[in-house]
Amino acid sequence: MDSVEIGLVTCSPHEEVYSLYGHSAIRLKDPRHNLDCIFNYGEFNFKTPHFALRFVFGKTDYMLGAAPTMPFLMYYKEWGSQVTEQVLNLTAEEKQDIINSLFTNYSPENRIYRYNFFYDNCSTRPRDIIERNLRGKIVYEPRTGYEPSYREMINEKTKHHPWATFGNNILLGINADRRTTQREQHFLPENLRYDFSRAVIDRDSVKVPLVKETRQLVTPGVQIIEEDFPLTPLQCSILLLIVSLAVLAYEQKKKITARWYDVILMLLTGLGGLALFVMIFSEHPATSINLQIMVFNPLSLFFIWKVWKGRKTVWFHISLILTIAFFIGGFWQDYAEGMEIVALCLLTRYLRHYNDK
């Protein structure tokens, strides 16, 4: 096994939405047997029956794939991503155990697993298989003072894509805002690469570096940041507030109630609320308790007909209570950009109907 090398491969993000967070894999190189391949826990099949619905409910199955190294590297080179390999400082027995585990995982009955973005993904799987097959223990150097939340970490990765950031922050609930441990941070490939570079293997009190050698397999190229929708979520919410205030002023001047505008807001927030309500039952991490459902609330859909017909309804009082609770909840949960402004739009509708009393 002396000539065999096993390394952790880390790929920097590129512009495909599924790659904004980077990627990890394991490289197995055996020159004596002309073997050089990548074991990749990040493969999925769009053609799986009901893929979209399963994805919404967090029942997405990923699988371990194996492929020659060069096509894998060429793919990331075409996207301008950097690819780094950390060759691990392993004994012959440890190499053999990792190889055996990889081939066991790759067998048809084992290669599919239930993917979980935060807790069980293409980055944590390579870490776990390496850790389990060492004849010692990996000791990670503590990252003092670095305790970001899950939300902060993924927002950093999507900072050039405001609508992707908005989508993440709408769906993620209060549990995404707690401080993370060093081990939990490994769901992002870059964090795992950083900690591997400073870790040691403790074998019966004999400590050796985990990484024997670091290689740059693909140099970073030019990446073109694809443009999102011209307006950011914040700009859209400000525009909505301006329209809401303009409608309110018009109503006050003409002594009328723009029920059509109430219906539009109730429909938009209600449909958004349906999405958040569905996520309560999802297996996706950190989506079950989401205080933004007090603004994007599916209950509004039940009152649309009464509002349209101008009948008496308690909806606007309910909306007021929920909106106040939403602002209070901001002490515990970070909201998506512009959500507070949307809440203000709902308050303008309460003010209009309160004045009708």
N, C-alpha and C positions, 0 to 999 in steps of 0.2 A: 504493500500500500504506500510505499515511500513516494512514488511518483504521482499518486492520486492527490488532487486538490479539490477541496470543497470550499465554496465561498458564498457569502451573502452579497447578492447583486441589488443595487438600489438605483432606480430610474427616477430622474427628476420629472416634474409635471410637464405636460404639454396641453394643447388647447382643446382636446376632446374632453367633454364634460366628465367622463368616467375616469380621466387621468389627471384631473386638477390636483389630486392629493398625492401623486407619485405612485410608485410601485416597487414591490420587493419580490425577489425570487431567490432560488438556490441554484448555484452552478456546480455541476459535477464534471471534472476534467480528469480523464485517465489516458494519457498519451500512449501508454503501452498497448492499450486496446482500441486506440483511435476513437475514443469516446469523449465528446464535449457537448453537453446538453444543459438546458435550463429546465428546472422544475418550477412551475408557475401555478400558484394557487388562485390566480385571478381570472380564470376563464369562465364564461357563462354563455348560454345559448338563448338568443332572442326568440328562437323558434319553439321554445318550450311552450306547451299548451297553457293559455291564460297567463303568459309571462307578465304582462302589465299589471293584472289584478294581483297576482302573487307578489309582485314587487311592492305594491302599495301596502299589502298586509305583512310585509317583512318575511315572506316565505320564499325568498329568492335562494335558489340552490346554485352554488358555484362549484367548480371542480378543479382538481389538480391536472394540469397539462404538462407534457414533456415535449420538448422540441430542440432541434439543433441550435447552438448558441448564435451562430452568425446571422441567420434570418431574424432572430429576436433582436440582436443589436442593430441590424439595418433598419428595422421598423422604427426604433427610437431615434436613430440618426436622421431619418427622413423628417421626423417631427422636430428636430433640433434639441432633443433632450440629452442631458448628460447621463451616462451610465457608469457607475463605480462598482468595483468588486473588492470586497474585503476577504482575502484568503484567510481561512481560519487556522489557528494553531492547534491542530488535532493530533492525537495519537493514532496509530494504525487501527486499534480496536474501535476508537470513536468514529473514525471514517467509515469502517465497515458497518457499524451499527446505524449510522445515519443513512448510508446507502440502502441497507436492508429496509429501514423504515420508509424511505422514499418509494421503493418499489412495492412495498406492501400497501402504502397509501395510493399508489398508482393503479393497483389492480381494479378491475371494473366495479367490483362490489364496494370499494372503499373510496374511490376518487371523488365522489360527489359529497359535498357537505353543506350544511345550512349556514349561509353567509350572514355575518352580523357586522355592520360597518365599524362599530366602536370596539367590539369585544372579540371577534373571530373573523379575521379577514386575511388578505393576501400578505400582510406584514406580520401579524401575530402568529400565523401558522408556521412560517419558516423559523421564527424565534423559538417557538415551542418545540419543534422537532429537533432543533439543535440542542436546546437545553436538556431535553429528555434523554439524549444519547451520549451525554458527556459522562466521563468517569470522575467527575468533580462537579463543582458548582460555579456558575457565572456570578461574579460580584461586580455590580455596576457602580460606577463612580457617581455619588449623589449629585444631583443638579440643584444646588442650594438656591432657594428663592424663585425657582421656576415651577409654578403651580397653575398653569393656565386652565381654563375650563375647556370642555370639548368644543363649545361654541366659538371661543376665542381662537382655538387652533384651526378649525376648518374655515373660519372667516379670514384668517390670514392667507389661506391657500386660494380663496376665491375673491380676493380683494380687487382684482382687475375685472371681475364679472359681477356687477352689482345685483343683477337679477338672479343669478345663481345663489348669491349670498342671501338675498331676500327669500328665495324659496326655501333654503335650508333653515333660516331663522323663523319662518312662519311655521314650519312643521315641527321644529324642535321645541320641547317644553322646558319646564323648570329644571329637570334633572340634567340638562345639558350645561347648566351654569354652575355646577358645583366644581370645586377645585379637584384636579386629577392627581393621581399618584404617578411616579416615574414610570411604573410598569404600564399603567393605563395609557400613557402617552405614546406607547409603541404602536398604536394603531396607524400612526402616520409613519411611512417608511423613512423619512428623513430623521425622525426622532430615534428610530431603531438604529439607523446607521451611525448617528452621533454617539449613542450609548455603547454600541459595539466597539467603536474606535477607542474608547477609554476603559473598557471592561477588562477584567482578568479572570482566568480560570483558577479556582482554588482546588488543587488535587492533594488532599491530605496535608494541608498547610503549605504546600509548595505552589506558589502563585506564578503564573505565566500570562503574558498578554493574550487575550482572546483572538486578536487579529495579528496574523504574522506579516502580512503585506497588503498594501492598498494599491489598487490599479485603476486607472481611468480607462475604461474600455471604449467609451465614446465621449469625445469632447463636446462641450455644449455648443450648439449652433444657434442660428438666428431663428427666433420664434416670433411669428406675427400674431399679435393679440387680436382676436376677432371681435368686432364691434357688437355690443349688445343693442337692445332697443335704444333709440336716441335719448329718451328721457330716463333718468334714474327713478327708482321707487320713491325716493324722497321728493323729487320734482313732481312726480305724478300725484303724490299725496297733497303737496302744497297746492297744485292746480285744482284738486278736488275740493280743498278747503276754500279756495277763492270762489269757485262755483257755488259752494254751499252758502257762503256769506252773501254772494250776489243774489241768489234765489231768496234768501231770508230777507234781504233789503227790499227786493221786489214785492214780496208777499206783504211786508209791513206797509209799503207805500200803497199797494192796490187793495189792501184789506182782504186778501184771498189766501188760500192754502194750496200750495203746489203738491197735490197728492201724488202726481206723476213722479216727482222727485223723491218723495218718501219711498215709493214703490221701487224705484231704481236702486236706492241705497239699501233697502231691505233685501232686495233680490241679490245684489252683489255680495253683501255681508253674509247673507243666509247660505248662498252656494259655497262661499269660502268656509263657513262654519260646518257645512256638511263634510268637507274634506278633513277638517280638524277633528270632527266627531268620529269619522272612520279611523283616524290614526290612533284613537284611544284603544282600539282593538288590534292594532298592528304589533308585530313582533319587533319592529324597528326600535332601537334603543332610544330612550329619552323623549318619547312622543306622547306618552299616556297622560301626563299632567301638563296641560298647555293653557296658561291663563289668557292667551290671546283669543280663546274661544268666547270670551265675554264681549269681544267686539265683533269678530267673525262668528256670529251665533246662528245656528240653524233654526232656532225658535222663531226668528223673524219671518220665516216662510209661512208659518201658520197664521200670521196676522195680516198678510198682504191684502187678502180679499176685503177684509173689513176696512182697512185704511183706504183702499181704492174706492170703496163705496161711501167713504166719509162717515162710517159708523163709529160709535164710541168704542174705544179699545184701551186696554191697560198697557199695551206694548211700549209706549213711550216712557211710562214710569219704570217698567222693567228695564228698558234700555238705559235709563239714567242710573239706576242702581248698579247695573252691570258695568257701565262705563266708569263710575266712581271706583268700583272694586278693581277694575282693570288698572287704573292709575295707581292705586295702592299696591297692587301686585307687582308693579315695576320695581319695588324695593328688592324683590327676590328673583325676578326673571328679567333677562334682557330681551327686549322685543325687537321684531324685525323693523328695519328702517321705515319710518313714516307711519307706523301703527298708531302712535300717540296722536298724530294729526288726523288720521281717520276717525279716531275716537272723538276728537273735537268736532268733526263733521256731524257725528251722531248727536252731539250735544246741541248743535244748532237746531236740529229737528225737534228736540225736546222743548227748547225755548219757544219755538214757533207754536207748538201745540199747547204749551203751558199758557201762552198769551191768549189762546182761544177760550180759556176757561172763564 
